[in-house]
Amino acid sequence: MRGQYRRFADESTDSPCFSSWSRHVADDPEVLAWVAALPQLKQQPNLVFAAARWHGVEAPGPYAGLRDALLGDDGAIVATILERSTQTNEAGRLATLVPALSQVSALVGNRPLSLVEVGASAGLCLYPDRWSYVWETSDGPVRAGNGPALACRVSGPAPLPSDVPRVAARRGIDLSPIDVRDPDATSWLANLVWPEQEDRRERLTQAVGIARSDPPRIEQGDLVDTLPRMVEQAAADGPVVVFHSAVIAYLDLPHRARFEAVIRELVAAGACHWISNEAATVLPSVTATGPAVPDDHPTFVLGVDGRTVAWTHGHGRSLRWHP
């Protein structure tokens, strides 16, 4: 667990507050013992920090405020950790997902896609066609779409589209779906946005507004058990693309293995295409198909049908496409 917090300190440099808190926790035996009393899947730094903020801990703020709140907790913070989960819907990731979606669209004759998001939360990433994109390349910006703008730095021969992919249908699976019409649920989503990142908070507000105007179909269920049936249903609407971003990390290793076996079987059968966007260590079989990721280089690996196509920033700020 100490290693988990040290890794998060390196990965969360976009939030000096969270990075500092993580380093302090990793070196604080009393707080580590407090966290260790939680179920393993509830020990995630982002969840612990978000629950503390939910109960009034100032962020940005000093580590002492977090420490005092955790060690002096009357049970309220623990209850929130056990009840809630890290379901951050970062719509900014669409800037890195859309090139992969466009690649898949070309494979299926540019027909409208039937999207299935695994671990969809509120389904805010099911609307790639409702945003505009500015991909900053060495040759200048490439633009596509209409709507609120998402910007992304791009290197390598990325297949940047001149228009957004067409979407025929939007579906999602989540153990605890979030209703975008529920103010408490969307407030929790906003609380999960890291401190100092007002741009992400504003983007979340825009994404919630988009989803509220046309709520997606999100089914409560386990992603392994539910996926084959949902893919079969989605096929009635068009070529199916199953995708996920920063989701599989929250599964234990046996569950990850079961999910990967199911999705690879579906791809092999021609039932769907698969776009994965996870931290480099989460799906080693996908990561291994691309360049070796240096140990000190935090990155997501973007895969199409189980093969690496790019490295991406976890919040969609950069895309490094691999030939």
N, C-alpha and C positions, 0 to 999 in steps of 0.2 A: 504493500500500500504506500509506503514511503516513496517507492519508485514511481507510482502512479501520480503522486502530487508533484514530484520533481519533473516528470514529463510534462504535466499540465503547465507548470511554470514556464517551460521552454515553448510550449505550444500557444500560450496565451499572452505573448508579448504585445499583442494589440491592446491588451488591457493591463497597464502597469499595476493597477490595484490587484487584480486576480493573480498576476504573475508573482507579485510580492507575497500575497496571502499564501499561495501554494508553497513557496520556498519556506516560509515560516512554519507552516503546518508540517512539512517534511522534516523539520528539525525540532519539533515540539512533541516530546513523548506523551504528554498529558492529552493533547488534542488528538494525536494519532490513536491513542487508546479509546477516546470518545468516538472517533469515526469507526474504529475497528469493531465496536459493539453493534454497528448497523449491519443489515444484510449486505453481502458482498456487492450486489448490483446497485446498492444505494449509497455506496461510499464515494461516488464520483464527485470530484471537486466542484464541477459546475452546479450539481444538484445541491450539495451541502451549502455552497456559497449563496445560491439563489434562495434557499429556504431561510437562511439567516437574514438576507435582505428583506424577504417577505415579512419578517417579524421585526423589522426596524433597524437592522444593522446598516450603518452608513457606508455607502460605496459610491465613489472612491472614499476611502477612509482608512484609518490606521488598523494594523493587524490586532492591536489590543482590543478593539471593539468587537471583532469577530471572536477572538479567543474568549473574552468575558461572556459573550452571548452563548457560545457553545457549552462552555464548562458550567455556566450558571443556568442552563436551560431547564425549565420546569416541565418539559415534555412537549411543548408546543412546536419547537423546531423539529424535533424527531418525528412528531405526528405529520408535519408537512412533508418531510422527506419520505416517509413511508407512503403517504397518500399520493404525492405528486411524482412526476418524472421529468427528465430532461427531454422535452419535445420541441426543441427549438426548430421552427420552420424558417430557415434562412433563404428568403427568395433571391438573395444575391447570388446564390449558387446556380441559378438558372443561366447566368452569363457563361458558366463553364459547361453546363449540361446541354445547352441549345446546339452547339456545334456537334456534339455526339448524337443528339436527336436528329439533326439534319443529315448526318451520315447515315443513320438508320432509315430515315425517310427516303433517301436516294435508293437504298437497297430494296425498298418496297414500292418503287415506281412513283414516289412522291404522293402517295395516297394519304388522306387524313389518318392520324395515328390514334389508336385507342390506348390511352395511358393508364397504367396501374402503378401506383406508388406504394411501396412497401414501407411500413413505419411512417404513415402519411401525417400523423398528428392532425392538424387542421386542414391539411391538403393545400397549403399555400404555394407549393412548388408544382401544382398540377395546372398552372396557367402560363406556360411558356409563350403562348400566343397573345397575351394581354400586356406584355411589356415591350419596351424598345431597348436596343442594345447598342453600346458604343465599345467596340473592341479596338483598343489602342495597339497598333502594330508598328514595326520599324518603318513601314511604308506609309504610315498615316492611319487615321481612324477608319474602321469599317462599321457601317451602321445598318440596322435592320429593325423593322417593326414600328409600331405606334404605341403610345402609352408612357407610363413612368419609365425613366431611363435607368438602366443598369450598366455600369462601366467595368471594364476588365482589361488588364494588360495582357498581351498575347505575344508569345514567341513560338517559333517553329511553324511548320506548314499546316496550321489548323484549317479545317474546311469551314471557314466562316461564311454563313449564308447571307444572301442579299435580302432574304425575307424570313419571317419566323415560320416554324413548322405548323402545319394545319392540324388541328385537334378534333377528332370525331367524338370522343367521350373521355370522361375523367372518373377514375375510381381509385380508392385507396383502402389499405388494411392497416389497422392499428389496434393494439391491445386496449388502449384508452383513447378513442377518438375525441378530438376537441371540436366542439360546435362553434363555428366562427360567429354565431349570433349570441353566444354566451359571454357577457362582459367579464365575469370572474375568470373564465378560462383564458380569454385573450389577454387579460391583465397578467396572468401567470406567464404567458408567452413573452410579454414585454419585459417581465421581471427576469427572464432567462437571458435577455440580451446583456452582454458584458458591460460593465461600467465604462465610461468615457466614449461610448460608441453611439452617439445620438443619430448618426446617419443610419445605422441599422435599425434603431428604434423607429425612425421616420419611415423607413422602408417597410417595416413590419406593419405599421398603420396603413400604408398604401396597399399592402398585400391582403390584409384583412378586409379592406374595403372592396377589393376586386373579388375575393371569394364570397363575401356576403351578397354580392349582386347576383351570384349564380353558384350556390353552394354545391360542392362536389359530393359524390356518393362515397362515403367512407364507412366501411363495415368493421365492426368490432370483431377481432379474432386474432388467432396466432398466425403469423405470416407463413409458417410452414404448412399448417393444416388447411389454411384458407386459400392459399395462392393458386393451386391447380384449378379449383372450381372457378375462381374469379377470372383467371386467364381464359377459361373456356367461355364464360359469359361475355367477357370483353371482346372476344373474337367476332361476335355478331356485329360489332360496330366498326371494325376495321383492323388493320395490322396491329398486333399488340406489342407494346413496349413496357416491360417491367423495369422500374428504376428505383434507386434508393440512394440516399446521401447522408452520411454520418448516422447510420442506423444500426448496422450489423455489429458495430463495436459494443453495443449494449446487450448483445446475446452472449451467453456463456459458450465455451468452445464446442461442446457437443451440439448445441442448438445451431451454431454457425455452420457446422459440418452438415447438419441435416438440411438447412436452408440451401447451402451451395449444391448439395446433391439434387435437390428438387428443381432448382432453377436451371442447372445444367441439363437435366433430363428434359425439361420443357424446351430449352433452346435446341437441343439435339433433335427433338421431335418436330421442330419447325413451328411450335405453338406460339412462340414469342421471340422478341429480341430482348437483351438484358443490358442495361446501363448501370454500372456500379460506380460510386464515388465515395470512397472510404479512406481512412488513414492507411498509410503504407503497410502497417503490420496486421491489418484486420483480415484481409483476404490474400494470404501469401501466394496462393496459386495464380491470382491475377497479377499481383505485383511482380512475380518472377518472370512474367512474359515481357517485361520492359527493362529499361536500364536499371542497374542497381541503385537503390536509394541510399545515400550516405546516412549513417546513423545519426548525425547531427543536423539532418535536413528535414524538419517537419513538413510533410506534404500529404495531400490526399492523392490517391491514384484513381484516375478515371479509366474505366474499362468498358469495352463494348463486346458483348458476347464472350466475356471471360478473358479478354486480351487487353493489355494496357494500351491506351492511345495517348494519354497525357498525364502530367502532374498538375494539380490544381491547388489553389489556396482554399483553405477550409471554409471561408465565407464568400468565395467567388471572386476575389479581387485579381487573381492572375491565373493564367492558363499557359502551360508549357507543353505544346503538342510534340509528340515524338513521331518521326517518319515511320 
